[in-house]
Each structure stands twice: as C-alpha cells, then as structure tokens.
Amino acid sequence: MAEPEPDAEPTDGPAEALPVVAPQLRALRRRASLTLEAAARAAGLSPAHLSRLETGQRQPSLPMLLALARIYGTTVSELLGETVADRDAVVRAADMEPTAAGGWTYWQAGAPGRGMQALRVHVPYGSQGDIVRVHPGEEWLYVLEGRLRLRLGDTTHRLAPGDSAHFDSLTPHRIAALDRGGVELLFVHTLLQSPTATLCLGPTPGEMP
C-alpha cells in the first residue's frame, strides 16, 4: 500500500489551531513505550512527519488522529487534551464542541475512556477521498445528511441519508463525500490497546477515490 506523502497533506489552517495536540502526541507515545520510529511505522508515517506533528509544525488530519489514538490505546479526546469531570452516560448537545482536523469537523458524541469512540463527523467534498485505512477492530457509520461513497476492499457503495454500514476495519476502506455540501455522519469505532493498529495513507495506484 502506498506510503503517505507528508508534505502533500493539507493543513487547513495554521498549526496553532490545535495547540495542545503536539505535546499530547509526544506524551502519549512515551506513555505507550513506543519510540518515534515504531509509532511512525505503525501509523504508516515517516519518523520525520510524526516528529513534525509532535513539535507542532504540522497539523494532523482526523483519520490520522484516529489512527494514533488506536496505536496509543487512547481516544481523540485525550490526544486533544480534553478532559471530562466524570463519565456521564449522557452527552448533551451543548457540550459537543466542534473540532477541526485536516478539513474534517467532528463532535465527540461519547465519553472518553470507553471501549468504543462515538463521533459526529462532517466530511467536506473532495477531502480525504484518497486515504485508505486498515486497522484491527470494527467500524459503524450512519449517514445523516448528504451522500457518501464508501469503498470496502474492491467494492464501492453509495450511501444516502438513513443508510448505514458496519464492517471489519481490517478491510481496506475509504470514504468520500459525493455532494459539494459534504456529508454528515454518525461514526463509531472500537479502540484497541494494540501497538499494531495502523493507518495506511495514499491513493491506490491507478484508481480514483
């Protein structure tokens, strides 16, 4: 699978947009007892690119944050330095603060520290359509608004509002918004305490996203 081209990754704004991510990435990597090289290899990145993320010189995309959260056995919330006083079973709409990462916008729809992570996600048109993800676990998504192209292995599915998908995350998968207004999703994925969880970035040669 093609390696990512770090310098081609869109930053969608200055690195200061996610000021807490850099120190958290380094601290959580060390907590997981992973070297920079081992963590970068597991995430499908070069050590230099991960180093730039840890020093705040680059801004990670949401899929990259999801991958690093899996590798470090944590959640995107913790990567972003977010804390919750207690793990209430109910998450109020007023408490769901939007966060932008790599062109995506997402809202935490579940409490941290659980075995699953629930997100509401806005995927803009044409964003991240060339990112192929492969990792242990399961994913479930539900289309709220817009139309979605979901590629699972060699099969392409087009999902409309009300459609959902539940699949093994070891199946290479990628998503793209079909409408210029983007697509709104509910997204749930398992969090695995595994240093082997990976995110493979890059288009499949000769194919369109």
Accessible surface in RSA format (square Angstrom, percent):
REM  Atomic radii and reference values for relative SASA: ProtOr
REM  Chains: A
REM  Algorithm: Lee & Richards
REM  Probe-radius: 1.40
REM  Slices: 20
REM RES _ NUM      All-atoms   Total-Side   Main-Chain    Non-polar    All polar
REM                ABS   REL    ABS   REL    ABS   REL    ABS   REL    ABS   REL
RES MET A   1   136.68  70.8  53.63  35.5  83.05 197.7  68.21  58.0  68.48  90.7
RES ALA A   2    42.06  38.7  24.45  37.7  17.62  40.1  36.04  50.8   6.02  16.0
RES GLU A   3   140.54  80.7 126.50  95.7  14.04  33.4  45.27  87.6  95.27  77.8
RES PRO A   4    18.66  13.6   8.78   8.0   9.89  35.9  10.89   9.0   7.77  48.3
RES GLU A   5   129.00  74.1 119.04  90.1   9.96  23.7  44.84  86.7  84.16  68.7
RES PRO A   6    24.56  17.9  23.34  21.3   1.22   4.4  24.56  20.3   0.00   0.0
RES ASP A   7   122.70  85.9  94.49  94.0  28.21  66.7  37.93  89.3  84.76  84.5
RES ALA A   8    78.48  72.2  46.95  72.4  31.53  71.7  57.44  80.9  21.04  55.7
RES GLU A   9    23.93  13.7  13.97  10.6   9.96  23.7   7.08  13.7  16.85  13.8
RES PRO A  10    72.06  52.5  61.19  55.8  10.88  39.5  71.91  59.4   0.15   0.9
RES THR A  11    50.32  35.8  46.95  47.6   3.37   8.0  23.26  31.2  27.06  40.9
RES ASP A  12    82.73  58.0  47.85  47.6  34.88  82.5  24.81  58.4  57.93  57.8
RES GLY A  13    37.24  45.9   0.00   N/A  37.24  45.9  25.24  69.3  12.00  26.9
RES PRO A  14    93.49  68.1  80.20  73.1  13.29  48.3  92.64  76.5   0.85   5.3
RES ALA A  15    32.55  29.9  19.00  29.3  13.55  30.8  19.54  27.5  13.01  34.5
RES GLU A  16   129.34  74.3 116.65  88.2  12.69  30.2  68.62 132.7  60.71  49.6
RES ALA A  17    60.01  55.2  28.01  43.2  32.00  72.8  40.78  57.4  19.23  50.9
RES LEU A  18    19.96  11.1  12.15   8.7   7.81  19.6  14.22  10.0   5.74  15.5
RES PRO A  19    94.67  69.0  72.79  66.4  21.88  79.5  80.18  66.2  14.49  90.0
RES VAL A  20    69.28  45.6  66.89  60.6   2.39   5.8  68.79  59.8   0.49   1.3
RES VAL A  21     3.21   2.1   3.21   2.9   0.00   0.0   3.21   2.8   0.00   0.0
RES ALA A  22    12.44  11.4  11.72  18.1   0.72   1.6  11.72  16.5   0.72   1.9
RES PRO A  23    81.37  59.3  71.56  65.2   9.81  35.6  78.69  65.0   2.68  16.7
RES GLN A  24    42.63  23.8  42.63  31.2   0.00   0.0   1.39   3.0  41.25  31.3
RES LEU A  25     0.00   0.0   0.00   0.0   0.00   0.0   0.00   0.0   0.00   0.0
RES ARG A  26    80.58  33.8  80.58  41.1   0.00   0.0  13.63  18.6  66.95  40.6
RES ALA A  27    53.72  49.4  42.95  66.3  10.77  24.5  48.58  68.4   5.14  13.6
RES LEU A  28     7.18   4.0   6.73   4.8   0.45   1.1   6.73   4.7   0.45   1.2
RES ARG A  29    21.40   9.0  21.40  10.9   0.00   0.0   0.00   0.0  21.40  13.0
RES ARG A  30   153.71  64.5 136.97  69.8  16.74  39.8  49.47  67.6 104.23  63.2
RES ARG A  31   142.76  59.9 111.02  56.6  31.73  75.6  72.35  98.9  70.41  42.7
RES ALA A  32    37.40  34.4   9.45  14.6  27.94  63.6  21.43  30.2  15.96  42.3
RES SER A  33   102.41  86.5  67.49  90.1  34.92  80.4  45.87  97.7  56.54  79.2
RES LEU A  34    29.26  16.3  22.43  16.0   6.83  17.2  24.65  17.3   4.60  12.4
RES THR A  35    82.46  58.7  76.70  77.8   5.76  13.7  76.18 102.3   6.28   9.5
RES LEU A  36    40.33  22.5  37.94  27.1   2.38   6.0  37.94  26.6   2.38   6.4
RES GLU A  37    95.81  55.0  93.69  70.9   2.12   5.0  45.52  88.0  50.29  41.1
RES ALA A  38    26.11  24.0  22.12  34.1   3.99   9.1  22.16  31.2   3.95  10.5
RES ALA A  39     0.00   0.0   0.00   0.0   0.00   0.0   0.00   0.0   0.00   0.0
RES ALA A  40     0.13   0.1   0.13   0.2   0.00   0.0   0.13   0.2   0.00   0.0
RES ARG A  41   171.48  72.0 153.98  78.5  17.50  41.7  75.52 103.2  95.95  58.2
RES ALA A  42    12.59  11.6   6.96  10.7   5.63  12.8  12.23  17.2   0.36   1.0
RES ALA A  43     0.29   0.3   0.13   0.2   0.17   0.4   0.13   0.2   0.17   0.4
RES GLY A  44    21.19  26.1   0.00   N/A  21.19  26.1  20.79  57.0   0.41   0.9
RES LEU A  45     9.92   5.5   0.25   0.2   9.66  24.3   2.11   1.5   7.80  21.0
RES SER A  46    44.15  37.3  36.66  48.9   7.49  17.3  38.85  82.7   5.30   7.4
RES PRO A  47    56.11  40.9  55.95  51.0   0.16   0.6  56.11  46.3   0.00   0.0
RES ALA A  48    56.76  52.2  46.58  71.9  10.18  23.2  54.23  76.4   2.53   6.7
RES HIS A  49     2.03   1.1   2.03   1.4   0.00   0.0   1.10   1.1   0.93   1.1
RES LEU A  50     0.00   0.0   0.00   0.0   0.00   0.0   0.00   0.0   0.00   0.0
RES SER A  51    37.91  32.0  37.50  50.0   0.40   0.9   8.76  18.7  29.14  40.8
RES ARG A  52    62.38  26.2  62.16  31.7   0.22   0.5  24.90  34.0  37.48  22.7
RES LEU A  53     1.74   1.0   0.43   0.3   1.31   3.3   0.43   0.3   1.31   3.5
RES GLU A  54     7.08   4.1   2.07   1.6   5.01  11.9   0.00   0.0   7.08   5.8
RES THR A  55    66.13  47.0  34.11  34.6  32.01  76.3  41.16  55.3  24.97  37.7
RES GLY A  56    26.18  32.3   0.00   N/A  26.18  32.3  17.67  48.5   8.51  19.1
RES GLN A  57   117.37  65.6  91.57  66.9  25.81  61.4  37.45  79.7  79.93  60.6
RES ARG A  58    33.39  14.0  29.05  14.8   4.33  10.3  18.78  25.7  14.61   8.9
RES GLN A  59     7.10   4.0   2.96   2.2   4.15   9.9   2.34   5.0   4.77   3.6
RES PRO A  60     2.92   2.1   2.39   2.2   0.53   1.9   2.92   2.4   0.00   0.0
RES SER A  61     0.23   0.2   0.02   0.0   0.21   0.5   0.00   0.0   0.23   0.3
RES LEU A  62     0.32   0.2   0.32   0.2   0.00   0.0   0.32   0.2   0.00   0.0
RES PRO A  63     1.32   1.0   1.32   1.2   0.00   0.0   1.32   1.1   0.00   0.0
RES MET A  64     0.83   0.4   0.83   0.5   0.00   0.0   0.70   0.6   0.12   0.2
RES LEU A  65     0.00   0.0   0.00   0.0   0.00   0.0   0.00   0.0   0.00   0.0
RES LEU A  66     1.66   0.9   1.66   1.2   0.00   0.0   1.66   1.2   0.00   0.0
RES ALA A  67     1.89   1.7   0.17   0.3   1.72   3.9   1.82   2.6   0.08   0.2
RES LEU A  68     0.00   0.0   0.00   0.0   0.00   0.0   0.00   0.0   0.00   0.0
RES ALA A  69     0.00   0.0   0.00   0.0   0.00   0.0   0.00   0.0   0.00   0.0
RES ARG A  70     1.15   0.5   0.89   0.5   0.26   0.6   0.62   0.8   0.53   0.3
RES ILE A  71     5.43   3.1   0.01   0.0   5.42  13.1   0.01   0.0   5.42  14.7
RES TYR A  72    11.20   5.2   0.00   0.0  11.20  29.2   1.34   1.0   9.87  12.2
RES GLY A  73    15.66  19.3   0.00   N/A  15.66  19.3   2.49   6.8  13.17  29.5
RES THR A  74     7.26   5.2   0.73   0.7   6.54  15.6   6.54   8.8   0.73   1.1
RES THR A  75     7.82   5.6   7.82   7.9   0.00   0.0   6.88   9.2   0.94   1.4
RES VAL A  76     0.00   0.0   0.00   0.0   0.00   0.0   0.00   0.0   0.00   0.0
RES SER A  77     5.36   4.5   5.36   7.1   0.00   0.0   1.17   2.5   4.18   5.9
RES GLU A  78    56.02  32.2  55.45  41.9   0.57   1.4  21.37  41.3  34.65  28.3
RES LEU A  79     0.00   0.0   0.00   0.0   0.00   0.0   0.00   0.0   0.00   0.0
RES LEU A  80    16.42   9.1   7.46   5.3   8.96  22.5   7.46   5.2   8.96  24.1
RES GLY A  81    32.30  39.8   0.00   N/A  32.30  39.8   8.99  24.7  23.32  52.2
RES GLU A  82    69.53  39.9  55.61  42.1  13.92  33.2  37.99  73.5  31.54  25.8
RES THR A  83   130.85  93.1  99.72 101.1  31.13  74.2  70.99  95.4  59.86  90.5
RES VAL A  84    81.76  53.8  54.11  49.0  27.65  66.6  57.76  50.2  24.00  65.1
RES ALA A  85   114.10 104.9  62.79  96.9  51.30 116.7  76.29 107.4  37.81 100.1
RES ASP A  86    93.24  65.3  85.93  85.5   7.31  17.3  41.46  97.6  51.78  51.6
RES ARG A  87   125.31  52.6 104.39  53.2  20.93  49.8  35.08  47.9  90.23  54.7
RES ASP A  88    85.50  59.9  73.38  73.0  12.12  28.7  23.36  55.0  62.14  62.0
RES ALA A  89    98.39  90.5  60.93  94.0  37.47  85.2  66.37  93.5  32.02  84.8
RES VAL A  90    78.28  51.5  66.83  60.5  11.46  27.6  69.13  60.1   9.15  24.8
RES VAL A  91    49.77  32.8  27.61  25.0  22.16  53.4  30.56  26.6  19.21  52.1
RES ARG A  92   155.64  65.3 153.47  78.2   2.17   5.2  48.29  66.0 107.35  65.1
RES ALA A  93    86.01  79.1  67.64 104.4  18.37  41.8  67.91  95.6  18.11  48.0
RES ALA A  94    91.47  84.1  59.10  91.2  32.37  73.6  72.33 101.9  19.14  50.7
RES ASP A  95   101.72  71.3  77.62  77.3  24.10  57.0  25.21  59.3  76.50  76.3
RES MET A  96    43.30  22.4  32.11  21.3  11.19  26.6  27.77  23.6  15.53  20.6
RES GLU A  97   125.57  72.1 116.83  88.4   8.74  20.8  53.52 103.5  72.04  58.8
RES PRO A  98    78.01  56.9  58.02  52.9  20.00  72.7  58.18  48.0  19.83 123.3
RES THR A  99    21.64  15.4  17.11  17.3   4.53  10.8  12.81  17.2   8.83  13.4
RES ALA A 100    60.82  55.9  53.02  81.8   7.79  17.7  53.02  74.7   7.79  20.6
RES ALA A 101     0.18   0.2   0.00   0.0   0.18   0.4   0.10   0.1   0.08   0.2
RES GLY A 102     0.94   1.2   0.00   N/A   0.94   1.2   0.15   0.4   0.79   1.8
RES GLY A 103    24.34  30.0   0.00   N/A  24.34  30.0  13.86  38.0  10.48  23.5
RES TRP A 104     9.23   3.7   9.13   4.4   0.10   0.2   9.13   4.9   0.10   0.2
RES THR A 105    35.52  25.3  35.52  36.0   0.00   0.0  14.90  20.0  20.62  31.2
RES TYR A 106     0.84   0.4   0.84   0.5   0.00   0.0   0.84   0.6   0.00   0.0
RES TRP A 107    35.85  14.4  35.76  17.3   0.09   0.2  25.97  13.8   9.88  16.0
RES GLN A 108    26.51  14.8  24.40  17.8   2.11   5.0  21.80  46.4   4.70   3.6
RES ALA A 109    31.16  28.6  14.11  21.8  17.05  38.8  14.11  19.9  17.05  45.2
RES GLY A 110    24.36  30.0   0.00   N/A  24.36  30.0  16.68  45.8   7.68  17.2
RES ALA A 111    18.32  16.8   5.47   8.4  12.85  29.2   8.17  11.5  10.16  26.9
RES PRO A 112    28.76  21.0  25.45  23.2   3.30  12.0  28.33  23.4   0.43   2.7
RES GLY A 113    54.70  67.5   0.00   N/A  54.70  67.5  33.89  93.0  20.81  46.6
RES ARG A 114   106.70  44.8  93.41  47.6  13.29  31.7  38.22  52.2  68.48  41.5
RES GLY A 115    53.77  66.3   0.00   N/A  53.77  66.3  36.26  99.5  17.51  39.2
RES MET A 116   116.58  60.4 109.84  72.7   6.74  16.1  82.60  70.2  33.98  45.0
RES GLN A 117     7.48   4.2   4.54   3.3   2.93   7.0   7.17  15.3   0.31   0.2
RES ALA A 118    27.15  25.0  25.17  38.8   1.98   4.5  25.17  35.4   1.98   5.2
RES LEU A 119     1.26   0.7   0.00   0.0   1.26   3.2   0.00   0.0   1.26   3.4
RES ARG A 120    82.27  34.5  82.27  41.9   0.00   0.0  18.33  25.0  63.94  38.8
RES VAL A 121     2.48   1.6   2.48   2.2   0.00   0.0   2.48   2.2   0.00   0.0
RES HIS A 122    41.72  22.8  41.72  29.0   0.00   0.0  26.68  27.5  15.04  17.5
RES VAL A 123     0.00   0.0   0.00   0.0   0.00   0.0   0.00   0.0   0.00   0.0
RES PRO A 124    34.29  25.0  33.44  30.5   0.85   3.1  34.29  28.3   0.00   0.0
RES TYR A 125    97.95  45.7  77.82  44.3  20.13  52.4  40.28  30.3  57.67  71.1
RES GLY A 126    61.98  76.4   0.00   N/A  61.98  76.4  31.62  86.8  30.36  68.0
RES SER A 127    20.26  17.1  13.07  17.4   7.20  16.6  16.81  35.8   3.45   4.8
RES GLN A 128    18.25  10.2   6.64   4.9  11.61  27.6   2.39   5.1  15.86  12.0
RES GLY A 129     6.82   8.4   0.00   N/A   6.82   8.4   3.44   9.4   3.38   7.6
RES ASP A 130    59.27  41.5  58.27  58.0   1.00   2.4  11.63  27.4  47.63  47.5
RES ILE A 131    14.00   8.0  12.23   9.1   1.77   4.3  12.23   8.8   1.77   4.8
RES VAL A 132     8.72   5.7   8.72   7.9   0.00   0.0   8.72   7.6   0.00   0.0
RES ARG A 133     7.47   3.1   7.47   3.8   0.00   0.0   0.00   0.0   7.47   4.5
RES VAL A 134    26.27  17.3  26.27  23.8   0.00   0.0  26.27  22.8   0.00   0.0
RES HIS A 135     2.30   1.3   1.55   1.1   0.75   1.9   2.30   2.4   0.00   0.0
RES PRO A 136    33.39  24.3  32.97  30.1   0.43   1.5  33.19  27.4   0.21   1.3
RES GLY A 137    19.83  24.4   0.00   N/A  19.83  24.4  10.75  29.5   9.07  20.3
RES GLU A 138    87.62  50.3  86.26  65.3   1.36   3.2  23.83  46.1  63.78  52.1
RES GLU A 139     1.33   0.8   0.11   0.1   1.22   2.9   1.22   2.4   0.11   0.1
RES TRP A 140    84.56  33.9  84.39  40.8   0.17   0.4  67.86  36.2  16.70  27.1
RES LEU A 141     0.89   0.5   0.89   0.6   0.00   0.0   0.89   0.6   0.00   0.0
RES TYR A 142    72.21  33.7  72.21  41.1   0.00   0.0  36.51  27.4  35.70  44.0
RES VAL A 143     0.25   0.2   0.00   0.0   0.25   0.6   0.00   0.0   0.25   0.7
RES LEU A 144    65.71  36.6  48.47  34.7  17.24  43.3  50.29  35.3  15.43  41.5
RES GLU A 145   113.74  65.3 112.06  84.8   1.67   4.0  34.47  66.7  79.27  64.7
RES GLY A 146    19.89  24.5   0.00   N/A  19.89  24.5  12.21  33.5   7.68  17.2
RES ARG A 147   117.16  49.2 117.16  59.7   0.00   0.0  39.04  53.4  78.12  47.3
RES LEU A 148     0.00   0.0   0.00   0.0   0.00   0.0   0.00   0.0   0.00   0.0
RES ARG A 149    59.15  24.8  58.45  29.8   0.70   1.7  10.68  14.6  48.47  29.4
RES LEU A 150     1.37   0.8   1.37   1.0   0.00   0.0   1.37   1.0   0.00   0.0
RES ARG A 151    42.70  17.9  42.67  21.8   0.03   0.1  10.13  13.8  32.57  19.7
RES LEU A 152    33.97  18.9  28.47  20.4   5.50  13.8  28.47  20.0   5.50  14.8
RES GLY A 153    28.51  35.2   0.00   N/A  28.51  35.2  19.32  53.0   9.19  20.6
RES ASP A 154   138.87  97.3 110.90 110.4  27.97  66.1  33.24  78.2 105.62 105.3
RES THR A 155    72.81  51.8  68.49  69.4   4.32  10.3  40.24  54.0  32.57  49.2
RES THR A 156    54.51  38.8  29.63  30.0  24.88  59.3  17.80  23.9  36.71  55.5
RES HIS A 157    73.73  40.3  69.47  48.3   4.26  10.9  45.37  46.8  28.36  33.0
RES ARG A 158   155.88  65.4 124.98  63.7  30.90  73.6  51.23  70.0 104.65  63.4
RES LEU A 159    13.46   7.5  11.63   8.3   1.83   4.6  13.23   9.3   0.23   0.6
RES ALA A 160    42.65  39.2  42.55  65.7   0.10   0.2  42.55  59.9   0.10   0.3
RES PRO A 161    75.43  55.0  53.92  49.2  21.51  78.2  54.48  45.0  20.95 130.2
RES GLY A 162    44.44  54.8   0.00   N/A  44.44  54.8  20.84  57.2  23.61  52.9
RES ASP A 163    59.62  41.8  55.49  55.2   4.13   9.8  12.37  29.1  47.26  47.1
RES SER A 164    60.62  51.2  34.59  46.2  26.03  60.0   1.13   2.4  59.49  83.3
RES ALA A 165    16.99  15.6   9.04  14.0   7.94  18.1  16.99  23.9   0.00   0.0
RES HIS A 166   122.82  67.1  90.26  62.7  32.57  83.3  63.96  65.9  58.86  68.5
RES PHE A 167    18.86   9.4  10.76   6.7   8.10  21.1  18.86  11.4   0.00   0.0
RES ASP A 168    77.44  54.2  69.59  69.3   7.85  18.6  26.20  61.7  51.24  51.1
RES SER A 169     0.00   0.0   0.00   0.0   0.00   0.0   0.00   0.0   0.00   0.0
RES LEU A 170   103.59  57.7  91.98  65.8  11.61  29.2  92.36  64.9  11.24  30.2
RES THR A 171    47.32  33.7  42.72  43.3   4.60  11.0  22.65  30.4  24.67  37.3
RES PRO A 172    52.43  38.2  51.16  46.6   1.27   4.6  51.51  42.5   0.91   5.7
RES HIS A 173     1.40   0.8   0.13   0.1   1.27   3.3   1.40   1.4   0.00   0.0
RES ARG A 174    11.40   4.8   9.44   4.8   1.96   4.7   6.20   8.5   5.20   3.2
RES ILE A 175    10.75   6.1   7.37   5.5   3.37   8.1   9.15   6.6   1.60   4.3
RES ALA A 176     8.44   7.8   8.35  12.9   0.09   0.2   8.35  11.8   0.09   0.2
RES ALA A 177     4.64   4.3   0.00   0.0   4.64  10.6   0.00   0.0   4.64  12.3
RES LEU A 178    33.64  18.7  17.26  12.3  16.37  41.2  18.19  12.8  15.45  41.6
RES ASP A 179    40.78  28.6  36.55  36.4   4.23  10.0  22.13  52.1  18.65  18.6
RES ARG A 180   195.23  82.0 169.10  86.2  26.13  62.2  71.94  98.3 123.30  74.7
RES GLY A 181    65.82  81.2   0.00   N/A  65.82  81.2  42.73 117.3  23.09  51.7
RES GLY A 182     6.27   7.7   0.00   N/A   6.27   7.7   0.44   1.2   5.83  13.0
RES VAL A 183     0.63   0.4   0.00   0.0   0.63   1.5   0.63   0.5   0.00   0.0
RES GLU A 184    33.33  19.1  33.33  25.2   0.00   0.0  13.29  25.7  20.04  16.4
RES LEU A 185     1.75   1.0   1.75   1.3   0.00   0.0   1.75   1.2   0.00   0.0
RES LEU A 186    60.47  33.7  60.47  43.3   0.00   0.0  60.47  42.5   0.00   0.0
RES PHE A 187    10.33   5.2   9.88   6.1   0.46   1.2   9.88   6.0   0.46   1.3
RES VAL A 188    34.45  22.7  33.63  30.4   0.82   2.0  33.63  29.2   0.82   2.2
RES HIS A 189     1.18   0.6   0.20   0.1   0.98   2.5   1.18   1.2   0.00   0.0
RES THR A 190    35.24  25.1  34.35  34.8   0.89   2.1  33.87  45.5   1.37   2.1
RES LEU A 191    16.65   9.3   5.06   3.6  11.58  29.1   5.06   3.6  11.58  31.2
RES LEU A 192    54.76  30.5  53.56  38.3   1.19   3.0  54.72  38.4   0.04   0.1
RES GLN A 193   143.78  80.4 110.59  80.8  33.20  79.0  61.99 131.9  81.80  62.0
RES SER A 194    24.73  20.9  22.89  30.5   1.85   4.3  17.11  36.4   7.63  10.7
RES PRO A 195    76.84  56.0  71.06  64.8   5.78  21.0  71.06  58.7   5.78  35.9
RES THR A 196    96.33  68.5  83.47  84.6  12.86  30.6  76.27 102.4  20.05  30.3
RES ALA A 197     0.57   0.5   0.42   0.7   0.15   0.3   0.57   0.8   0.00   0.0
RES THR A 198    40.78  29.0  39.58  40.1   1.20   2.9  28.98  38.9  11.79  17.8
RES LEU A 199     0.41   0.2   0.40   0.3   0.01   0.0   0.40   0.3   0.01   0.0
RES CYS A 200    31.37  23.7  29.17  32.5   2.20   5.2   3.94  10.0  27.43  29.6
RES LEU A 201     5.62   3.1   5.38   3.9   0.24   0.6   5.38   3.8   0.24   0.6
RES GLY A 202     9.34  11.5   0.00   N/A   9.34  11.5   7.33  20.1   2.00   4.5
RES PRO A 203    62.73  45.7  60.41  55.1   2.32   8.4  60.41  49.9   2.32  14.4
RES THR A 204    54.41  38.7  49.47  50.2   4.94  11.8  37.68  50.6  16.73  25.3
RES PRO A 205   111.63  81.4  86.51  78.9  25.12  91.3  97.18  80.2  14.46  89.9
RES GLY A 206    91.26 112.5   0.00   N/A  91.26 112.5  45.27 124.2  46.00 103.0
RES GLU A 207    72.85  41.8  56.10  42.4  16.75  39.9  27.53  53.2  45.32  37.0
RES MET A 208   160.72  83.2 147.80  97.8  12.92  30.8 115.51  98.2  45.21  59.9
RES PRO A 209    53.79  39.2  39.21  35.7  14.59  53.0  44.68  36.9   9.11  56.6
END  Absolute sums over single chains surface
CHAIN  1 A     9829.4       7585.7       2243.7       5544.5       4285.0
END  Absolute sums over all chains
TOTAL          9829.4       7585.7       2243.7       5544.5       4285.0
